[in-house]
Amino acid sequence: MTTEYHQFSLKNYLSCEFLTDSVIQDLKSNAKFLSIGVGLGTYEDHLINTLKIPQSSIYCVDNNLDKKWQGPYGFQFDITGNWPTFITRFDYILFGQVIGVSVNRGRPVSSDKMVAHATHVIKQAKNILKQKGKIFIYDTTLPAAIIDLDTILAQQLYNHIAKTLGGTITRTEHFGSVVEISFD
Ligand SMILES: C[S@@+](CC[C@H](N)C(=O)[O-])C[C@H]1O[C@@H](n2cnc3c(N)ncnc32)[C@H](O)[C@@H]1O
């Protein structure tokens, strides 16, 4: 059965202000961006069509990869399992509204399980990140995905994961729904 996911608006993504002018310049100079859980990819379309970032800089992952993203820059797999071998290393990796919905096929879990899930996916992403790369997280779905929410807030969860994986939280806003983790 295919799960229908809500697609988040471009406005939501733009308000996260992930891509500074220097990141955009970087991407125009062949840096690589990987979007995990791309869905229909409204934001990624904007990067290519409006910001004029070359298509060859934007890579996408989804377990139900839309036709438009299939091809040399698209990867279809379940991020909760083993990740395939990537030849490319990425400067920027975005988890856009996917961490919360991908745990337990969208059904809420305990905070311990959410920590284990989020640690797994961010660790896998770190493995394919270039040195000095950045992970961007935009996820408003976490509160609804954690049963015993009072024991952990999204912000604490990412602090814990960054510490475990040797990264630094370089930005956190809106109670942890907008986060940047850098790795030296
Ligand atoms: C809520 S949508 C977000 C789509 C887009 N990033 C946005 O914000 O509009 C979640 C996306 O994650 C994908 N997804 C869900 N669980 C996944 C998993 N276990 N592995 C890979 N992708 C998954 C879904 O297919 C869907 O496209």
Ligand as a Chemical Component Dictionary entry (heavy atoms), coordinates in Angstrom:
data_LIG
# 
_chem_comp.id                   LIG 
_chem_comp.type                 NON-POLYMER 
_chem_comp.pdbx_formal_charge   0 
_chem_comp.three_letter_code    LIG 
# 
loop_
_chem_comp_atom.comp_id 
_chem_comp_atom.atom_id 
_chem_comp_atom.alt_atom_id 
_chem_comp_atom.type_symbol 
_chem_comp_atom.charge 
_chem_comp_atom.model_Cartn_x 
_chem_comp_atom.model_Cartn_y 
_chem_comp_atom.model_Cartn_z 
_chem_comp_atom.pdbx_ordinal 
LIG C1  C1  C 0  5.828  14.436 4.358  1  
LIG S1  S1  S 1  6.594  13.979 2.846  2  
LIG C2  C2  C 0  7.738  15.328 2.639  3  
LIG C3  C3  C 0  8.023  15.619 1.200  4  
LIG C4  C4  C 0  8.837  16.877 0.938  5  
LIG N1  N1  N 0  10.166 16.781 1.509  6  
LIG C5  C5  C 0  8.074  18.079 1.498  7  
LIG O1  O1  O 0  8.457  18.581 2.555  8  
LIG O2  O2  O -1 7.089  18.487 0.887  9  
LIG C6  C6  C 0  7.644  12.646 3.376  10 
LIG C7  C7  C 0  8.413  11.980 2.255  11 
LIG O3  O3  O 0  9.303  11.042 2.835  12 
LIG C8  C8  C 0  9.228  9.810  2.139  13 
LIG N2  N2  N 0  9.485  8.725  3.107  14 
LIG C9  C9  C 0  8.700  8.325  4.139  15 
LIG N3  N3  N 0  9.245  7.300  4.793  16 
LIG C10 C10 C 0  10.423 7.050  4.162  17 
LIG C11 C11 C 0  11.450 6.070  4.350  18 
LIG N4  N4  N 0  11.364 5.168  5.326  19 
LIG N5  N5  N 0  12.522 6.080  3.513  20 
LIG C12 C12 C 0  12.614 6.999  2.506  21 
LIG N6  N6  N 0  11.669 7.952  2.280  22 
LIG C13 C13 C 0  10.585 7.962  3.082  23 
LIG C14 C14 C 0  7.792  9.758  1.605  24 
LIG O4  O4  O 0  7.678  8.897  0.481  25 
LIG C15 C15 C 0  7.527  11.209 1.281  26 
LIG O5  O5  O 0  7.860  11.528 -0.033 27 
# 
loop_
_chem_comp_bond.comp_id 
_chem_comp_bond.atom_id_1 
_chem_comp_bond.atom_id_2 
_chem_comp_bond.value_order 
_chem_comp_bond.pdbx_ordinal 
LIG C1  S1  SING 1  
LIG S1  C2  SING 2  
LIG S1  C6  SING 3  
LIG C2  C3  SING 4  
LIG C3  C4  SING 5  
LIG C4  N1  SING 6  
LIG C4  C5  SING 7  
LIG C5  O1  DOUB 8  
LIG C5  O2  SING 9  
LIG C6  C7  SING 10 
LIG C7  O3  SING 11 
LIG C7  C15 SING 12 
LIG O3  C8  SING 13 
LIG C8  N2  SING 14 
LIG C8  C14 SING 15 
LIG N2  C9  SING 16 
LIG N2  C13 SING 17 
LIG C9  N3  DOUB 18 
LIG N3  C10 SING 19 
LIG C10 C11 SING 20 
LIG C10 C13 DOUB 21 
LIG C11 N4  SING 22 
LIG C11 N5  DOUB 23 
LIG N5  C12 SING 24 
LIG C12 N6  DOUB 25 
LIG N6  C13 SING 26 
LIG C14 O4  SING 27 
LIG C14 C15 SING 28 
LIG C15 O5  SING 29 
# 
